[in-house]
């Protein structure tokens, strides 16, 4: 894998993949295991956006 998108904590890779699949499912994007280069920019952006929303919500809840 020759990507600049590397997980800072390699042990977290499986959890991040599960999180990504969960977010994709919530916004109705069908991800498959491995390469998803056939996604449109809109689909990929909606998955990433959903992940960010969930991370912000989790952080805000932890601050209460």
C-alpha positions as CSV (number, residue, x, y, z in Angstrom):
1,X,0.0,0.0,0.0
2,X,1.6,3.2,-1.1
3,X,-0.8,5.8,0.4
4,X,-0.3,8.9,2.4
5,X,-3.6,8.1,4.2
6,X,-2.0,6.0,7.0
7,X,-3.6,5.3,10.3
8,X,-1.7,6.9,13.1
9,X,-2.3,3.9,15.4
10,X,-2.1,0.7,13.2
11,X,-4.0,-1.2,15.8
12,X,-7.0,1.0,15.2
13,X,-7.3,0.1,11.5
14,X,-10.1,-2.5,12.0
15,X,-12.1,-0.1,14.2
16,X,-11.8,2.7,11.6
17,X,-13.0,0.3,8.8
18,X,-16.0,-0.7,10.9
19,X,-16.7,3.0,11.6
20,X,-16.5,3.9,7.9
21,X,-18.8,1.0,7.0
22,X,-21.3,2.1,9.7
23,X,-21.2,5.7,8.4
24,X,-21.7,4.6,4.8
25,X,-24.6,2.5,5.7
26,X,-26.2,5.5,7.5
27,X,-26.0,7.7,4.4
28,X,-27.0,4.9,2.0
29,X,-23.7,4.4,0.3
30,X,-22.8,0.8,-0.5
31,X,-19.1,0.3,0.4
32,X,-17.3,-3.0,-0.3
33,X,-14.3,-4.3,1.4
34,X,-11.1,-3.0,-0.2
35,X,-10.9,-0.6,-3.0
36,X,-13.9,1.7,-3.5
37,X,-12.6,3.9,-6.3
38,X,-15.9,3.6,-8.2
39,X,-17.6,5.9,-5.7
40,X,-18.6,9.4,-6.9
41,X,-17.1,12.4,-5.1
42,X,-20.5,13.1,-3.6
43,X,-20.8,9.5,-2.2
44,X,-17.3,9.6,-0.7
45,X,-17.8,13.0,0.7
46,X,-21.1,12.0,2.3
47,X,-19.4,9.1,4.1
48,X,-16.5,11.3,5.3
49,X,-19.0,14.0,6.4
50,X,-21.0,11.5,8.3
51,X,-17.9,10.2,10.1
52,X,-16.9,13.8,11.1
53,X,-20.5,14.5,12.4
54,X,-20.3,11.3,14.5
55,X,-16.9,12.2,15.8
56,X,-17.9,15.7,16.8
57,X,-21.1,14.4,18.5
58,X,-19.1,11.8,20.4
59,X,-16.6,14.5,21.5
60,X,-19.3,16.9,22.6
61,X,-21.0,14.2,24.6
62,X,-17.8,13.4,26.3
63,X,-17.4,17.0,27.4
64,X,-20.7,17.0,29.3
